[in-house]
């Protein structure tokens, strides 16, 4: 039976408050400025108090394998901050603004450690929370049609541009999809109805964003989800593959903006490769990557910080080979690629940091599968939320810088804390 509120102890209420705030973090991610960062600072304070009261950073019941996984996740959350700290020190400079975004991930470490003691069942709650997030965003767009109009019809909000909107809509959609298993006993009718509504709204928002870099992740996400759920069922594999092809064709035919963005993407890449018309949306990105490579060759070890390469953009070798719009765009907005942007900022340390940030949690995910081959369906699902996070962001980050904004770093850090605290802790609960 559900407890009356008066029957909860102060510690239970404290724990429920933290988990309620965590579950609220995605709801207004893209509609309310300062929402995610505000909740992050509140959670950092509360969980730090909780850890002090517990007198233990890592649960004593964890074995050596689990403790190693905890340390790896901490390293992934600290990597970006440490890369900037090291390279600024070696360059003899101190620019506090450069630490804004990576500091958010660092602040997620005590949140992660607290959740290792008291894991949050994100799989059970995610269909409700993530669907509510999509609904809140959809209502915002209805109330503010002038924002998409400003971006040429692409969905966006005042706090979030279309590129970030597309990436984080796709991420939220993938987490919602991966919280659903075809054989999951948690799939009650109400839960499935809400999840279906969320998937429909999320798909609409992802298509409306026009963010082709995020769309690239979708086939890989669907393949991964299918491999997890279908396994060796040939009939189900063929059925889902057919549904995917039909749905894709209907979407391509029905949404003219979607069709135009797909067609223009192929045309822009072809133009950049084989003609002199290189300054298209995709072409500018490709040219900026070339410029970044040339800059990195001049200072591969330490990088340039956020803007230390600006004066080099006037070099005759660059001005003679690249158009002004390419050089102006990279000067104002960076190279639009998370991997090389980090290398440009912090040299080899930055490149290593982004690999650690994205790929080390994936390694922990793989370890969790290998150590728990016979785990329950609940564990199976929570583990695979990490797969959704990895596939979506590693692919999307090839054409968008996803951690250069404070709120996106905050949200990623909170997701890592919620997902991997449960993934790591579940070995104890299932043994």
N, C-alpha and C positions, 0 to 999 in steps of 0.2 A: 504493500500500500504506500501511497505518496505521503510523505511526512507533512504535518502541519508546520507552518513557518516557525512556530514557537518551539518546536522540537529540535530544530537545528542548533548545533553548537556554534560558537563564534568562529571557530576554525572552519567549519563547514560553510558558513555564510561567506567568509572571506574567500574560500576556494570557489564558491558559486559565482561570486562577484567577478573574480578574475576570468572565469570561463565565459561568463555572459559578455564581458567586454571584448574578449577575443572573438567570440562569434559575431559580435556587432561590427567588427573591423571591416569586413568586405561590403557591408550593406550600402554605405554612402561613399565608397572609395572614389568613384568617378563623378560624384555630383556635389560634394561638399568640400570646399577648400579647407585644409587643415584637419580634416576628420581623422585620417589614419595616423598622422603624426601626433595629434593630441592624444589619441588612445594609446599610442606607443609609449609616450612619456608617462602616462598614468600607469600602464602595465609594468613598465620598468620600475617605477616606485613601489608598487604593490608587491611584485614578485621579489624584489630585493629584500623587502621587509619579511616576506614569507621564507626566503632562504636563510635569513639571519635567525628567524625563529626556529627553523628546522635544524640548525647547527650542522648542516651537511650539504655540500654542493652537489655531490653525486650520490644517488641512493645506495645504501650499503648492500642491498640485495643484488646489485648489478655484478655480473661476473667480469672477467678481464676483457672479453670480447665486447661487451656492452660499454665498458668504460673507455675502451679505445674508440668506439663509435661516437661516444659523447665528445671526446677530444677532437675527433675529425670534424664534427659539426661545428664546434667552437672555432676551429681553424678556418672553416669556410666562411663563417660570419665575420671573422676578424681580418680576413685576407686583404680586402680592399683598403681598409684603414691602415694596416701595417705597410702596404705597398707605398701609399702616399707619404706616410711618416718616414720611411727609409729613404725614398728618393728625394724628398724635400730636404732631409738632413744632409744627404750627400751633395745636393746642389747648393746647400747653404742658404736656404730660404725657409720662410714660415708664412704660409698663406692659409689662414684658418678656414676660409670659405671652401677650400678644396675638400675639407673633411666633413662637410655638411651631410652629404648622402651616405658615405661609408660609415659615419658615426651611427646612423640609424640601425644598420645591421649589427654593429657592436652592442648597441643597447638591447638587442634581442637575446643576447647570451643569457642574462639572468632569467628572462622569460622562458627560454628553452630549458634551463636547468630546473626551474620550478616545475615545469610541466613533466619533466622526467620523473619527479616525485608523484605528481598528480596528473596523469595524462588526460587529454581531452579527446573524447570519441568524435572526431571530426566527421568520419564517414556517416555516422548516424544522423548528425545535425546538418550536414552540408546541403542536401536537397532543399531544405527549408530556407536556410540562410542565403545560399547562392541564388536561388530562385527569387527571393525577396530583393536581393541586390539588383538583379536584372529588371524586376518590376519597378524599383525606385528609379533606375536609370531611364527606363522607357517612359515613365511619367514625367521625368525631367525634360526629356526631348519633346514631349507633347506641349509642355508649358513654355519651352524656350526654342521655338523653331528658328529664331534668328541666329542661333549658334551654328547649327549645320549649314545654314545659308551662307554664313561668313566663310566657311570652309568649302564652298562649292558643292554643297549637298552631302558631304561626308559627315557621318555622325561624330559629334564631339560635344564636350561641355565646356563651361567657362574655365574650370580648373584643368581640363585634360584635352590635349590636341588629338586629332584623328589617329596619329600613329600610336600614341600611348593608349588611346581608347580601344583601338583594334587589338593590340597585344594583350591588354588586361581583360578585355571581353573574351578573347579566345582562351586565355588562361582560366578564367572563371568557368567558362563553358566546359573546358577539358576536365577540370576538377569535379564538376557536376556529373559529367559523363562517367568518369572513373569511379565515382561513388556508387554507381549502379552496376550490379552484377546480374547476369541472367539467371543465376542459381542462388541468389542471396535471400535467405529467409527474412531479412529486414525489409524486403520490398513489399510492404503492405500496400493496399490499394491507394490510400490517401497519399502515402509517400511517393508512389509511382505517378499519381496524377499531378502532384506538385512538381516533381522532377521533370515530367513531360512538358508542363507549362514553361518551366525554366529553360529547358532545352530549346523550345520553340522561340521564346523571347531572346535567348542568348544568340541563337543562330541568326535571327533577324538583325540584332545589333552588330554582330561580327561582320555580316555582309554589308550592312549600312556604313560601317567604318571605312570601307574601301582600302584597308591596310593590307596590301598584298604580301608584305613580309610576314604578317601573322598568318595569313591564309596558307602560306607554305607549310606551316606546321600541321595543318589539319589532316592531310592524308596520312602522315606518320602517326598522329594521335589515333586515328581510326584503325589503322593497321595494328597498333599496339593494343588497343582496347579489344579488337577482334581476336587477336592471338591469345589474350588472357581469358576471354569468355568462351570462345568457340572450341579451341583446342583441336581435337581430332574429329569433330562432327562435320563431315563433308557437306551434308545437306544444309545445315545451318550456315556454313561458310558461304555456299553458293547463294543462299537466300539473302544473307546480309550484303554480299558483294553486289547482287542485283539491285537491292534496295538503294545502296550507295550510288551506283551508276545512274539509276533512274532519278534519284533525288538531286544529284549533281546536275543532270541534264535539265530537269525542271527548273532548278534555281538559276541556271545559266540562261534559260529561255525566258523565264518570267521576270527576272530582275535586270532591267536594262543597264543600270549602273554597274552591277556585278559583271555583266557581259562586257561592258566597255572597259572596265578596269583590267579584266583578264586579257582582252584583245590588245589593249594598249601596252600592257606589260611585255608581251611577246614582240610587238612592233618596236618598242623602245630599245629592247636588248638587241634586236636585229639591226636597228639603225646605228647603235653604238659600235657594234662589231664590224659592220660592213659598209657604212656610209660616213659622210662627214657631219651628219645631223646628230651630234652627240649630246646636246644639252636638253634632253628630255628628263623626266622625273627619275627614271631608272638610270639613264645615262649619266646624270650628274652624280648619282651615288657611286657608280662604277669609276668615274673619273676621280672622285674624292678618295677612293680607296687607293688608286694609283699615286695620288699626291701624298697620301699618308705613308705609303711604302717608301717613296723617295725621301720624305722627311725622316723616317725611322733609320734609314741607312746612314744618316749624318750623326745620329745620337741614339743608338739602339739600347744602350745600357741604362741610362737615367731618364730618357724621355724629356718632355718639355713642360710639364705641368699643364694647367688648363689653357694657358694662352701664350706660353713661351715661344711658340713656333710662328707667331703672327708675322714678325719681321721677315722671316724666311719666305713667306708667300710672295714677296716682291722680287725674288730671285729671277733672273732672266730665263733660266732653264724652265721654270714653272710658268711664268707669264707668257713665254713663247709657245708652250705646248698645251696650255689649258685656258679655257675661256674665263673672263672675269667672274661670271656667275658661279663657276665651280670654286674658285678661290674665295669669293665672298661668302659662299655657303659654308665651306669648311671653317672659315674664320669665325663665323657667327654661331654655328650649330654643331661643329665637329664632324667627323666622317660618317656618321649614321651607321655605325657597326660597333657593337659592344666590345668585341675582341680587340680590334685595332685601335679603338678609342682609348682603351686602357693601356695599350702598349705605347701609344702616342703620349699619354699623360705621364706614365711611370716606367717606360722602357720595359726591359725583360721582367722586372718585378711586377709591373702592371699586367703584363700578359700572363704571368704565372698566377697572379691573384684572381683573375677572372676564371681561369681554368679551375682553380681550387674552389672558388665560390660556386660554380655550376656543376663541376664534375665530381667533387668529393662527396656531396650528398648522394649522388647517383651510385657511387661506390658503396656507400653505407646501405643504400636500397638493395643492391645486389647481394651484399653480405646477409641482409635480413632474410632474403629468399633462400639462400644456400643453407643457412643455419636452421630454418624452420620449414622444411619441405611439407610437413603434415599439419600445418596450423589451421585454425578455424577460418571460416569465410570472413569473419570480421577482421582478423589480422590480414588476410589476403587482400582485402579492399584497402585498408589503411596503408599498407605497404605500397600499393600501386598508385596512390595519390602522389607519391614521390616521383613515380615514373611520368605521370601526366605533367607535373611541374618541370621536370628535366626536359622532356621532349619539346614542350611548348616554348620554353625560354631559350634553350640552346639554338633552336632553329630561328625563332623570331629575332634573336639578338644579332643575327647575321646582317640584317638590314635596318635595324633600329637600335639606338642606345637605350637600354631599358633600366639602367641603374644610375643614370645621371641626374635623376630627380629625387628629391627627398622622400616623397610619399611612395614612389615605386620601390625604393630601397627598404622603406619601412614595411610595406606590404609583403615583399619577398621574405624579409627576415621573420615576420610573424608567421608566414606559411611554413617556413623551415622549422620554426620552433614548434608549431602545432603538429605538423605531420611527423617529424622525425622523433620527437619526444615519445609519441605513441609507438612508432615503429620499433624503437630501441627498447622501450619498456615492456613490450608485449611478450618478450621471451620469458620474463619473470612470471607474468600472469598465466602463461600457457604451460609452464614447466611443472 
